[in-house]
Amino acid sequence: MAEEKTFPMTAEGRDKLQAEVEDLITRQRPEITKRIQIARSYGDLSENSEYQSAKDEQAFVEGRIVTLRKMIENAEIISADDSDADQVAMGKTVTFQELPDEEPETYTIVGSVEADPLAGKISNESPMAAALLEKHQGDTVRVPLPNDVMIEVKILKVESAK
């Protein structure tokens, strides 16, 4: 039997997925069921766009529930406590500066499930995070980017995520 894929994430990330499942089951699923019942009352289902739209949404929600449950079931909770204080690891927040003189940037390294660059969370699978992992505060790191471009960044600060 094939080995199940694990989903590295923080406990906070797992809790957010659980909250989403709860919302899908307790709020969205009943709303869609109600819309389907109302649309059925309109008669001929073959040309009933409200019915078809609600059925499509129902299929999406049920698929999302299955996906989220699998992620939660196979969650690998990451802990930043397993590494040195100044070492970049999943679950830690790292501040780095592209050399020679770009502005410092700060990101928390999380699993791909939680990644949200606009919220300051980058996936451990991203080129930047992959290059920074296991390095230490003060290190200069070469980061491969698409199109064979290479940049250098200096790790300014490493801290446990807030």
Beta strands, then each sheet from edge to edge (+ up, - down):
strand 1: 7-9
strand 2: 75-77
strand 3: 92-98
strand 4: 104-110
strand 5: 121-123
strand 6: 140-145
strand 7: 149-160
sheet 1: 1+ 2+
sheet 2: 5+ 4+ 3- 7+ 6-
end
